[in-house]
Amino acid sequence: MSVLVMVVCALLVPGPAVAVEAGGTAVTAGPAVTAGPATAEKPADPPEEGPGVPDPADPADQERTGPPEPSGAEGPDASEDPAGRPEAAASDPAPSHGAAVTGTSAEVARLFEETAEITAAYERSRRAADGQRVAVARLQKQLALRRTEVAALHDAVGAIARDQYRTGGQLTVTAGLLLARDPDELMRGRRAARQAETAVQRLLVQAGAAAEELAAAEERARRARHDLEARTARLARVRQGLERRLEAARWTLRNEAAARSAAGTCAGPARGAAGSEPGASGGGPAWVPPVDRYRLSAGFGSGGERWAHRHTGQDFAVDIGTPVRSVGAGRVLSVSCGGAFGIQIVVRHPDGYYTQYAHLSSVAVGRRESVRTGQVIGLAGSTGNSTGPHLHFEVRLTPYLGSGVDPAGWLRERGVGLASSPDPDAG
């Protein structure tokens, strides 16, 4: 199974640290991203993200006062990116199903999948143990009730025995026969008493057997719960070990990504062959969120002291190495790095819209490459003007900064609801 397929199946680890993007994206800084040497610092005068302001990391970064509107939608086979910069990977051959990340990126992807699988198994085992715990509690209640019934029956049998002892047993019956005016009535009473005693004894036996069965069931449930809890503990230890390895790999990936971004060597690993833009893969949704597990932070149009204008995208707070997916089918227009957005990818979709994925730590696709809905195109990071890991996601009418629309609303129109509402002034 390729690394990309493994990443597609991956679930993410919980609770990412949250970031502050100096180039127009704001979230809360967390300890996981402030201790490492690779964390980018916020510049004293951050570039403005807004209409008419060229972004040094954006494909529209040219020597001009504002981004020109292209005469027509950029075709998928354009030989240059919108800024006129050649792609470093332009001569690479195109793989048949997208290019796999390599080195540390591949290790992070593999650990993501292993951690996701162990986490899923842990959750299944934990839920089963919880179910057994509920079953044990239910059996304990039933057993207590049955024991109460057995005690009551024992009391009934004891009362009959004491009554016979006080009245002399058979002697009382004989005397009653001799003195009774209606011997038949006396015999009927005697039979009724004997039947009642027999019934009590039978109920006593049945209740005792039921109590024994319940006790055995309770013991079985208790053993099953113990086994499940032991298995859950083992899975938790394995998961913790994987998470430690994943965290170490993330730090390495962040350092490598920062070095690549600074050197300007972050182009995609392959260049796709020219051709028609693909549609969504059959049977699946046409549009998906860019990441699977996240916390929304700064939203489109957010204000604050960090930006000269308004925030131009939607931020997803995630861990470094989180798989980033193309929200829809399309073709990679550009893969670039440096400047405020760090390592970034721009994808053109068949309906003429463009989506941008910024602050990545690694890319898994190349310029001109066709991508499918939900295909992993890179890994989240903290490159560019960002002090913590997150994905900055934009939707644009053109490839250029300043033509953005609200990503949350745009996705919602396509049937994709985001999990939570961002703080409009998140810091």
GIZI-V774568 format. One record per backbone hydrogen bond with DSSP energy under -1.0 kcal/mol. NH is the residue of the N-H (numbers start at 1). CO is the residue of the C=O. If there is no record, write none. Layout:
# GIZI-V774568
nh=<NH NH>
co=<CO CO>
This chain:
# GIZI-V774568
nh=<6 7 8 9 10 21 22 23 33 39 53 58 61 62 64 78 84 90 92 105 107 108 109 110 111 112 113 114 115 116 117 118 119 120 121 122 123 124 125 126 127 128 129 130 131 132 133 134 135 136 137 138 139 140 141 142 143 144 145 146 147 148 149 150 151 152 153 154 155 156 157 158 159 160 161 162 163 164 165 166 167 169 171 173 174 175 176 177 178 179 180 186 187 188 189 190 191 192 193 194 195 196 197 198 199 200 201 202 203 204 205 206 207 208 209 210 211 212 213 214 215 216 217 218 219 220 221 222 223 224 225 226 227 228 229 230 231 232 233 234 235 236 237 238 239 240 241 242 243 244 245 246 247 248 249 250 251 252 253 254 255 256 257 258 259 260 261 262 263 264 265 272 284 288 295 297 301 302 307 311 314 315 316 317 321 322 324 325 326 330 331 332 333 334 336 342 344 345 346 347 348 349 352 354 355 356 357 358 359 360 361 362 364 368 369 371 374 375 377 378 379 380 385 386 387 390 391 392 393 394 396 397 403 405 410 411 412 413 415 416 426>
co=<2 3 4 5 7 25 385 385 30 36 50 55 58 60 62 75 81 87 89 102 103 104 105 106 107 108 109 110 111 112 113 114 115 116 117 118 119 120 121 122 123 124 125 126 127 128 129 130 131 132 133 134 135 136 137 138 139 140 141 142 143 144 145 146 147 148 149 150 151 152 153 154 155 156 157 158 159 160 161 162 163 164 168 169 170 171 172 173 174 175 176 182 183 184 185 186 187 188 189 190 191 192 193 194 195 196 197 198 199 200 201 202 203 204 205 206 207 208 209 210 211 212 213 214 215 216 217 218 219 220 221 222 223 224 225 226 227 228 229 230 231 232 233 234 235 236 237 238 239 240 241 242 243 244 245 246 247 248 249 250 251 252 253 254 255 256 257 258 259 260 260 367 281 327 317 315 311 299 304 302 393 298 391 295 380 319 378 290 375 371 348 369 346 346 344 339 336 357 334 355 331 353 349 396 347 394 345 392 341 343 379 379 377 332 366 330 326 372 324 324 362 322 340 384 20 381 316 358 314 356 354 403 400 395 406 407 408 409 412 411 423>
